[in-house]
Amino acid sequence: MKRRIRGIKNRPRLCVFRSNKHIYAQIIDDSNNQIIASSSTLTQIMKQNMKLSNNCDAARSIGKNIAQKSKALGIREIVFDRQNKIYHGRIQALAEAVRKEGIKF
């Protein structure tokens, strides 16, 4: 049986979704069912700064962006949810960028 990953108020969930062309990251408070912050390769600011949206460099910039947004909201610890994707490639690049910004998980 699969356990469900849940975030709490003082430690929300960082949910990462990867498609073939884009990568999305959301910080979710599961106790209130609210998305606190989000970032993706589809946002206008991110589109201007990157040439390709489906490589590790794009994932690193999304990770850095979501970490900066969470630090601005006072979030220092999160629960990482990779949605059954293996911890490799773009998922790993995003996670390492978030850790490098000082967010713990």
C-alpha positions, 0 to 999 in steps of 0.5 A: 500500500502506498503512503501519501505524502502530506505537509503540515502548516510549519512544514509544507509539501513541495510538489514537483511535476515533470512533463516532457516539455516543462517542470512545475513546483508548488508549495502546498499546505495540506492542512488548509488545502492551499497552494502557498507558492508556485513556479514553473517553466511556463511563467513569463519571467522564467521563459525570458531567462531560459532557452530550453524548458526541458533540461536540468538548467531550467529545473535548477532555475525553477528550484532556485525561484521556488526556494526564494519564494518560500524563504520570503514567506518564512518557510525554511523546512519542507516535505519533498514530494516527487510524485513517484518519479525517480530522483534523477535528472531534472527532479534531482537538479531542482531538489539540489537547487532548493537545498543550495538556497538553504531549504531543508528537507 
